[in-house]
């Protein structure tokens, strides 16, 4: 399993379609993390002050239709997906709970209907 962080508004914008974040057009790949601790470290480094609900998509790497390559020199902690994320590869969605002076955590996401 690998993880991708995404604002709820972006994930919800085109339901049913493969998800293509801005990094795919700008850099040619989707940034991911190899595990929960790495994903939470990315939250601490880059998403602490980002407003709104943040999700962590848990992806079955084998079910992704796009190629996955590990960023060199990172012990495999940062997989890159070279194409959109097909939604059927998402096995679980987590909400990232951020607190001002403490570590973030992942809790099961409960969508509001």
N, C-alpha and C positions, 0 to 999 in steps of 0.2 A: 504494500500500500504506500502511496505517496500523497502529499497534501498540497492543495493550492488555496491561497488566501484570496478572498474576493469580497468586496462590499456587497451587501444584500441588494442594493438598488441595481448594481450591474448584473448580478446573477439572475434577478427577476425580470430584467428588461426584455428578454426574448425567450420566453419559456418554450420548450420543445425543440429549440434550435441548438446546434453545438455552440459552446461558449468560446468566444474569441476575445480575450482581453486586449487592451491597447498594446501590451508588450509584444503580442504576436505580429502586429503590423510594424511596430517600431524596431523590434530586435530580431524578429523571425522565430520566436519561441515563447512558450508560456513558462514562467518561473514556478517551480515547485520545491517542496522540502521532502526529504526522505523519511521523516518521522515526526511524531508530535513534538519532542523537545526542540528540534530544529525549526519547526513551524512557529513555535512559541518564541524562540529567539528572534526570528524574523519579525514577529509582531512587536517585540520589545524594541527592536532597532528601527523599524520603519512605520509602524502603524499605531503607536501609542496615542498620538494626538489626532489621528484621522477620525472625524466625526461619523456617527451613524453605526448601524449594525454591521459587524464584520463576520464573515463565515469562513470556515475551513472545510473545503471539500476533501473528503477522503476518497481517493481514486484507486481502483484496481488497475495497477499498471499494465497487467496483461490484457485487460479489456479495452485499453485506449487504442483508437484506430490510427493515431499519429505516432511517429517514432519518438522514443524517449532516449535521451543521452544524458549521462552524468557530467556535470561541469568538472573539468580537469582541475586537479590540485585541491579538491575539497573533500576527499575521502568519500565521494558519492553522496554527500549530504544535500546537493542541489541539483536534482534532475531537471532537465529542460525538455518540454514537450514541443515538438516541431510541427504543430498544427492545432486546430481547435480541440477543445475537450468535448468528447461525445458524452452526453448526459447519462447514457446507460452505463458508463464506467464509474459513475459516482455510487459508492456503496453506502456512504453515510455523510450527513451534513452536520457540522458542529457549529455552534455559535461561540465566538471568541469573546469571553468576558474579560474586559480590561478594567483595572483599578488604577487610580492615580499613582499610588506609591507602592504597588506590589506587582507580583508576576501575573500575567494573564493566564487564563485556563480555558479549556475547551469543555463545553457542556452540550448535550444533545440539543439540536435546534428544534424549536417548536414553532412552525410557521403560524402566523395569525391568519385566520380565514375570515 
